Amino acid sequence: MRLPHHYLLDASVVFSFDASGFRRHARAFDPADLEVDLSGRVCLVTGANSGIGRATARELALRNATVLLLCRNPERGQRAEDELRAETGSESIRFHQLDLSDLVDVRRYAAETAPERIDVLIHNAGLLPLERQLSPQGHEITLATHVLGPLLLSQLLRERLASGARRGRIVWVSSGGMYTQALSLRDVQWEERDYDGVVAYAQTKRMQVVLAELLAERWPELAVNSMHPGWADSPGVERSLPTFHKLLGKRLRTPAQGADTVVWLAVADAAEARSGEFFFDREARSPYLLGKQESPERRRELWDACQRWLAESAPASPPEPASAQSGAGA
Ligand SMILES: NC(=O)c1ccc[n+]([C@@H]2O[C@H](COP(=O)([O-])OP(=O)(O)OC[C@H]3O[C@@H](n4cnc5c(N)ncnc54)[C@H](OP(=O)(O)O)[C@@H]3O)[C@@H](O)[C@H]2O)c1
């Protein structure tokens, strides 16, 4: 049972998102949830060479999963594979090169490299840029990395996630920062206003939460969830938010604490039937500060815009043969 002071500490945000919040919430965890043998299960983790993604990959490997580290940089990806193999004693960890922001690379990865059967897909790769950057297809970089790449990868791997004996799972690593932004598609490419990386980050993290809900509705054969990890010490936070990193110091969670709910959603039996819900510290939470969801029209607008951007990036289909154009037998 939650005591009144828990509600106050959670409302403070700091004493909820920080390491003390994790320790307090963890008193309600069932340790048996993560006492699982993942032998035979194939888990893909994007952005697995650093921070929360690396810690997630490590926990999965320690439970005997086959873990594929989807990283954009070959040196960093290979180093993560070598280090994680040494740390866990697992030989079932492999680095696969993939730049999530590049929709051509996502299509190449799905067609040529991704395994035939997948149990878990974790969308962890993320960034908070200080200046506006564009992806190879000309999309603002947080939109490409947090939204378009992961959505395309999910769509291309959907059947492979559904082909195993267990219900396939997709986990979106969003951020508590998304609480600051309502779903908006206004100038989402940042062409008409001065760039603000914090806002771009939070808006695309909000989109991740909505997309996870939409995918859960559309793909009942899979479990699709989003979550936020609280505030964890990672190279990304140190690089992008140096003042915040310095101020919080030891109050920050460890990467493993930040990864805990990612791993729980990926493998715990207790999580399997909770598709569509948004989690923090293994507990379903409202993704809205005042509990009010955006309109169905606004959610539909997001879905349609994403599908349009993905279609624009699709390779042109080969021209139909002349006989087909003029009608068979004509
Ligand atoms: N740490 C926190 O407190 C916190 C709070 C809320 C949400 N999150 C979320 O947690 C996730 C992990 O963040 P983190 O703190 O662990 O940051 P991090 O240490 O910077 O790790 C981010 C990972 O994403 C990778 N990445 C970025 N762009 C990519 C791309 N285009 N293709 C493939 N990989 C790409 C990075 O690769 P490189 O090494 O090549 O850059 C890195 O491996 C992010 O989605 C972040 O938004 C973190």
The ligand as a MOL file (V3000), in Angstrom:
LIG
                    3D

  0  0  0     0  0            999 V3000
M  V30 BEGIN CTAB
M  V30 COUNTS 48 52 0 0 0
M  V30 BEGIN ATOM
M  V30 1 N 19.6220 9.1950 -18.8440 0
M  V30 2 C 18.4670 9.7590 -18.5130 0
M  V30 3 O 18.3200 10.3430 -17.4280 0
M  V30 4 C 17.2940 9.6710 -19.4150 0
M  V30 5 C 16.1010 10.2770 -19.0070 0
M  V30 6 C 14.9920 10.1770 -19.8350 0
M  V30 7 C 15.0680 9.4680 -21.0290 0
M  V30 8 N 16.2560 8.9030 -21.4020 0 CHG=1
M  V30 9 C 16.2750 8.1830 -22.6730 0
M  V30 10 O 17.0130 6.9990 -22.5510 0
M  V30 11 C 17.6200 6.6620 -23.7970 0
M  V30 12 C 19.0830 6.3950 -23.5650 0
M  V30 13 O 19.6860 7.6030 -23.1380 0
M  V30 14 P 21.0400 7.6570 -22.3210 0
M  V30 15 O 20.8410 8.6420 -21.2210 0
M  V30 16 O 21.5270 6.2990 -22.0010 0 CHG=-1
M  V30 17 O 21.9730 8.4080 -23.4070 0
M  V30 18 P 23.3510 8.0290 -24.1230 0
M  V30 19 O 24.3250 7.5650 -23.1240 0
M  V30 20 O 23.7000 9.2010 -24.9480 0
M  V30 21 O 22.9310 6.8350 -25.0700 0
M  V30 22 C 22.1880 7.0670 -26.2380 0
M  V30 23 C 22.4820 5.9930 -27.2440 0
M  V30 24 O 21.6970 6.2600 -28.4190 0
M  V30 25 C 22.5670 6.1360 -29.5250 0
M  V30 26 N 22.0860 6.8480 -30.7020 0
M  V30 27 C 21.8260 8.1720 -30.8640 0
M  V30 28 N 21.4390 8.4140 -32.1080 0
M  V30 29 C 21.4550 7.2340 -32.7590 0
M  V30 30 C 21.1610 6.8280 -34.0950 0
M  V30 31 N 20.7990 7.7140 -35.0310 0
M  V30 32 N 21.2620 5.5250 -34.4140 0
M  V30 33 C 21.6430 4.6210 -33.4940 0
M  V30 34 N 21.9520 4.9370 -32.2290 0
M  V30 35 C 21.8610 6.2260 -31.8750 0
M  V30 36 C 23.8930 6.6730 -29.0410 0
M  V30 37 O 24.9290 6.2850 -29.9100 0
M  V30 38 P 26.3430 7.1030 -29.9680 0
M  V30 39 O 27.1610 6.6200 -28.8170 0
M  V30 40 O 26.8840 6.7130 -31.3020 0
M  V30 41 O 26.0090 8.5670 -29.8640 0
M  V30 42 C 23.9450 5.9790 -27.6870 0
M  V30 43 O 24.3550 4.6520 -27.8380 0
M  V30 44 C 17.3510 7.8240 -24.7330 0
M  V30 45 O 16.2750 7.5340 -25.5800 0
M  V30 46 C 16.9840 8.9590 -23.7850 0
M  V30 47 O 16.1290 9.8930 -24.3880 0
M  V30 48 C 17.3540 9.0050 -20.6300 0
M  V30 END ATOM
M  V30 BEGIN BOND
M  V30 1 1 1 2
M  V30 2 2 2 3
M  V30 3 1 2 4
M  V30 4 1 4 5
M  V30 5 2 4 48
M  V30 6 2 5 6
M  V30 7 1 6 7
M  V30 8 2 7 8
M  V30 9 1 8 9
M  V30 10 1 8 48
M  V30 11 1 9 10
M  V30 12 1 9 46
M  V30 13 1 10 11
M  V30 14 1 11 12
M  V30 15 1 11 44
M  V30 16 1 12 13
M  V30 17 1 13 14
M  V30 18 2 14 15
M  V30 19 1 14 16
M  V30 20 1 14 17
M  V30 21 1 17 18
M  V30 22 2 18 19
M  V30 23 1 18 20
M  V30 24 1 18 21
M  V30 25 1 21 22
M  V30 26 1 22 23
M  V30 27 1 23 24
M  V30 28 1 23 42
M  V30 29 1 24 25
M  V30 30 1 25 26
M  V30 31 1 25 36
M  V30 32 1 26 27
M  V30 33 1 26 35
M  V30 34 2 27 28
M  V30 35 1 28 29
M  V30 36 1 29 30
M  V30 37 2 29 35
M  V30 38 1 30 31
M  V30 39 2 30 32
M  V30 40 1 32 33
M  V30 41 2 33 34
M  V30 42 1 34 35
M  V30 43 1 36 37
M  V30 44 1 36 42
M  V30 45 1 37 38
M  V30 46 2 38 39
M  V30 47 1 38 40
M  V30 48 1 38 41
M  V30 49 1 42 43
M  V30 50 1 44 45
M  V30 51 1 44 46
M  V30 52 1 46 47
M  V30 END BOND
M  V30 END CTAB
M  END
